[in-house]
Amino acid sequence: MLTHKGTQTLTTERLLLRRLTLDDAPAMFANWATDEKTTKYLSWDTYTDIEKVREFLTKCVADYEKPDCYHWTIEFGGTLVGTINLHQLSDRSEHGALGYCIGSRWWNKGIVTEAAKAVIDFAFAELNANKVCGMYDIENIGSGRVMQKCGMTREGLSREHSLRKDNTRGDMPFYGILKSEWRQADVKI
């Protein structure tokens, strides 16, 4: 069984991962929620109204009351640049899926990889997870690189699994890392 602890503050060499607050609406709106490059392969649409961001954050803040909510904002150099979460949790099978997004101005700086490693470490060391997995649109090459750099292994391909915003269908590679692999791979920060 997973040992739920709720969203805890995590720190790395360069990052602070913490709970979202209602005060984060302007930064989220400016730094990633309105960025069409960021939202291109995500399930949610690019925001055009800051009030919708506030509605989303209100839901996030309420979800923190649940001990199985794991949703962090990524703070880099004092600036909020994106979010990362564990979702699709299975208490019985002891696994969860990794999800993340970051404003395009901060791509290719290793920020998401650093954040993902911290969340994977947390999942295995604190939540007693046996597996962390993730999927991404096959055209979103950077997302796949994050999973590979975190020691995750490609386990399969879900063909035409997503309907993109341009109405084309995208294949989605499926990656995962087991607790036993995490211990051996020394991918911890």
N, C-alpha and C positions, 0 to 999 in steps of 0.2 A: 504494500500500500504506500502511496505517496504520503509524505509527512508535510502537510500544508503549513506554511508560515506567512503567507501573504507577501505582497511586494515589499521587499526590504531594500534599503539603500545599499548600492554596491559601488565600490570605487575601484578604479584601475590606475595605471600610471598617468593617463591623460584625461580620464573621463569620470564623471559622476552620473550614475544611473539612479534616478529617484522617481517617486510617484509624481504623476501629473497633478497640477492644481488649476483652479479656474483662472488664476493670474497668468497662466502660460498661454492663454488664447492669442495675444498679439504676436508672440514669438512663433507659435505654431503656424499661425496664419501667414506670417511673413517668410518663414524659413523653409517650410516644406509642404504645407497643406495646399498652397496655391501654385506649387511648382509642377508644371505639366510633365517635366522629365521624371520627377519623382513618382508621380501617380500613374504613369503610363501603363505599368503592368500590375497595379494594385487593384483590389476588388472594389475600392471606393473611388468616387469621382473627385476631381480637383475641386476644392472649395472656392466659392466666389463670394461668400458672405461670412464675415467674422462671427455673426450670431449663430451660425450653424456649427462653427468650431466650439463656441461656448456651450452649445447643446451637447456636443460630443464629449467635452470635458466634464460636464455635469454628470453624464452617465458614467464616465471613467471614475470620477471621485466617489460616486455611489457604489460602484463595483468593488472599490477597495474595502468595503465592509465585509466582503466574502473572503474567507481565508484562502481560497484557491484562485485568486485573481493575481496575475503576474504581468504587469504592464508598466514599463518604465519610460521616462523621457531620457534622451541622451544629451548630456551637457558636456560641451567641448570648449575649453578655454573661456568658461563663463557664459557661453552662448548655447541655447537650446537648438539642436540641429536635427532631431528626429526622435523616433520611438523604437522600442523593441519589446517583444512580449513572448510569453509562453502561452499557448492556447491548445485547444483540442486535447485536454488532459484526460488521461485514463488512470484513475486511482488503482484499479485492479491490475492493469497491465503495466503500470508504473512508467508511463511515457507522456511526452508532450511535444508539440510542434513549435518551432521557432518562427517568429515573424518579425520583420523589421522594415523601416523606411527611414531615409535620411535625405535632407535637401541636397540637390545636385551640386551646389557650391562646395560641398564637403566630400564629394566622391573621391575615390582613389587616394585617400589619406590613411587608410587602415582603421578608421573609426568604427565602422560596423563590425569588422572582424574582432576588434578589441572588445566591443560591447557584447558580441555574441559569445566570445570565449568566457566572459564574466558570467553571463546568464547560464551557459552550459555548466560551468564550474558550480554555480549555485544549485542548479537542478540536480546534479549528481551528489554533491557534498551535503547539501542542506535538505533537499526534498526527497531523497532516496529514489530518484528516478533511475530506471534501468536503461532508458533510451531517450534521446532527443533527436527529432527528425525535422525535416523541412522540405518544401517544394518551391519551385520558382518557374516562371515562364522561360522556356528554353532560349528566347531571344534576350533575356535579361542576364547577360553573361556575368556581370559584376556580382550579382546575387549568388550565382553558382560558385564563383571564386571564393566568396566569403565562407560558404559551407565547406569547401575543400580545405581552405586555410585553417578551419576549426577542427580538422581531423575527421570530418564526416565522409562517409563512403556512399557512392551512388549505388542505390539498391534497385532502381527500376525507372520506368518511364510511363507516365499516364498520358496516353495519346489523346490529342485534341481535348484535353481536360478543362481548359479555360476558354471562355469567349471573351476575346479582347474588346477594348473600347471601339476599335475600328471594324468590329464584327467578323474578324478572322478568328480562327481557332488555334490555340497554342498548346503544344505538348509541354508537359511539366515533369522534369526529372525529379525523382524522389531520393533524398539523401538522409542518412542517419548515422548516429554514433552511439555505441553501447557503452555502458559504464565500464566494462572490462577493457574496452579499447581506449577509453579516456584515461584510465589509470596507466595503461602501457604506453600510450602515445606521447605522454608528457606535453600535451598541448595547453596545459594550464598556464595562466598568466603568472 
